[in-house]
Amino acid sequence: MEYRTNSPEETEELGRKLGACLAPGSVVAFTGDLGAGKTAFTRGLARGLDIPDRVTSPTFTIVNEYEGGRLPLFHFDMYRLGSSEELFDIGWEDYLARGGVCAVEWSENVADALEADAIRVDIRRGETENQRLITLEHAPALPED
């Protein structure tokens, strides 16, 4: 499915709709340029999971953990990783086993470690400064609300 959003708030809202549909063990693999809106989408995912915490980019920590919602959210930033081997070194399999949602920014850096059925979210800049073209693959049907 392809979506067009025209503000960071609309991008977050699309993320919220997806987050509300996710099951334990879901992996959401993001691709998109720096500043495209991956973290904004993840903020929405957290809202859809009823997580009350403020979501920030895990660029320097590699992973941020959020609990207290319907499911835990593990927000990864793979920008600084050189290979999927490093992903396993930080405990990727343990995160998968915890039954939460793994949101992986810069997933192309660890593509060989991700399952083929991971939900793919590609975010690209549109025609205007705030417009984003968002493609979802392997995602559940989103509510219209």
Secondary structure, 3 states (H helix, E strand, C coil): CEEEECCHHHHHHHHHHHHHHCCCCCEEEEEECCCCCHHHHHHHHHHHCCCCCCCCCCCCCCEEEECCCCCCEEEEECCCCCCHHHHHHCCHHHHHHCCCEEEEECHHHHHHHCCCCCEEEEEEECCCCCCEEEEEECCCCCCCC
